[in-house]
């Protein structure tokens, strides 16, 4: 078997905040011991509520935030052991699509110049070749030459997201990390961009890490899914099995919240009441026990490990042993 393209082992990312003359410093556990792997060519979804640590995890993979512990390996290379010069060629192989396309684009440059700039930074081709390749990449994502010559403010939200995708894909990366790329778009535009991602992934054979809180989109796009809650992975498995037969109580609550055409025909499911715990002071034991009606004394005292279940998926729940 070949090694995974991306491997995370007990990855941790903690932030120290506060401090000063009289203030006490506090530590936020944004990512706390996360492990999973991505095979080359697969689409992997990461879902969970806002504030659970999804974006922090994505930035830790790229060392935009330096991890506090654990290991990130890309194509067999330990990213934590690399210096700035060693990172440079890997930046081309791992590209990041941010949540807000307008904030990710330079308002002073035309869209085609921003796509071509990615090629110039990595010394790929001369000016004419860079422009030609940039226009070709924009056409691939559904933007015309005329739209490529515009500035970001003159494009719609969906067109800007296509431009950001073109800028990331023009370097022909092996791994594309999409961090909530559809949250600022209308539903109809979301569907267009998701279908574009499906088409591009199949055509370009790029590995995709897709981060979202929209489970319906993730199920349509991804073959495997990890569910994150309060900085930890609580369930991981193939998309169809996870959505059809969720095993962790939090996953069941998420799936129950997916809108359906006839809500009255759906059987009652677990509803997670209350708010997620603070990452400044997470509760002991299972972090979901404060919202889980099935929680036991063991759940409140012991943190469940993420272990394999009989059907091959992973879950962190004492009730599923």
Secondary structure, 3 states (H helix, E strand, C coil): CCCCCEEEEEEEEEEEEECCCCCCEEEEEEEEEEEEEECCCCEEEEECCCCCCHHHHHHHHCCCCCCCEEEEEECCEEHHHCCHHHHHHHHHHEEEECCCHHHHCCCCCEHHHHHHHHHHHCCCCCHHHHHHHHHHHHHHCCCCHHHHCCEHHHCCHHHHHHHHHHHHHCCCCCEEEEECCCCCCCHHHHHHHHHHHHHHHHHHCCEEEEEECCHHHHHHHCCEEEEEECCEEEEEEEHHHHHHCCCCHHHHHHHHCCCCCCHHHCCCCCCCCCCCCCCCCCCCCCCCCCCCCCCCHHHHHCCCCCEECCCCCEECCHHHC
